[in-house]
Amino acid sequence: MECTLEAVKADIIRLLKKAASDRNSPMHTPVVATADADARIMVLREFDPNTWTLRFHTDARAPKVEVLEKDAAVGVLFYDKAEKVQIRCRGTARIESETPLAEQAWQESSAFARRCYLGAPPGEKRDNPSSGLPEWVEGERPTEEQLEPARENFAVLLVTLESVDWYYLSTDGHRRAVFDDGKCRWLTP
Ligand SMILES: Cc1cc2nc3c(=O)[nH]c(=O)nc-3n(C[C@H](O)[C@H](O)[C@H](O)COP(=O)(O)O)c2cc1C
């Protein structure tokens, strides 16, 4: 890769687009951290390079949603060993469950993906190991009609990126640049 700031910006866009579209990319499942010092793996569903926004899907009842509603600061961490690149993002989150975007994301999800939202809220206590799903749907593909009550538990988590820190590992010397406020600048690794 040519080592210019323009090339770094293009590389970030290339990697985040690939992360969203290629389920085999290690960047498809980044770590998403919230202001309560908690972090979890989430599947990246989309990256919009025009608005620098990431889209994730979540259960609207998940503990992270309550945390995000109090403090919208989010960190998203990506690493691809083969690409030798780490991408560290800071951004601001918003949760949407009733907007056209949330509805479209719901419609585009498979029945098996939507089945997750039929169950109990994430994090409920159980005496025995449990999927949280009702017994009738365990191992089954639910019908559209059966999925209707799940819709209200589904939300999209949108993270608008404010800074993106790109770190490239190289035996010739690592390289690091940060992209924020519409500008890209070099940093020491
Ligand atoms: C490979 C993998 C992918 C996951 N994808 C998602 C996801 O897209 N959305 C999500 O809310 N949780 C996802 N999870 C579960 C989260 O890591 C987390 O356990 C769950 O969302 C509850 O998080 P919370 O207690 O912080 O709300 C995934 C877990 C794994 C291991």
The ligand as a Gaussian input file, in Angstrom:
#p B3LYP/6-31G(d) Opt

LIG

0 1
 C      -19.694000     -14.077000      17.285000
 C      -20.699000     -13.301000      18.104000
 C      -21.527000     -12.415000      17.466000
 C      -22.458000     -11.663000      18.193000
 N      -23.242000     -10.777000      17.532000
 C      -24.090000      -9.990000      18.235000
 C      -24.836000      -8.969000      17.571000
 O      -24.754000      -8.776000      16.344000
 N      -25.669000      -8.213000      18.333000
 C      -25.769000      -8.374000      19.687000
 O      -26.529000      -7.625000      20.313000
 N      -25.078000      -9.315000      20.339000
 C      -24.228000     -10.126000      19.651000
 N      -23.495000     -11.092000      20.296000
 C      -23.702000     -11.267000      21.754000
 C      -22.983000     -10.131000      22.500000
 O      -21.576000     -10.364000      22.472000
 C      -23.466000      -9.988000      23.947000
 O      -23.195000     -11.154000      24.667000
 C      -24.958000      -9.670000      24.018000
 O      -25.309000      -8.724000      23.022000
 C      -25.348000      -9.098000      25.370000
 O      -24.617000      -7.910000      25.547000
 P      -24.949000      -6.853000      26.668000
 O      -25.173000      -7.628000      27.936000
 O      -23.748000      -6.023000      26.736000
 O      -26.165000      -6.095000      26.230000
 C      -22.559000     -11.843000      19.597000
 C      -21.706000     -12.739000      20.238000
 C      -20.802000     -13.456000      19.511000
 C      -19.887000     -14.423000      20.233000

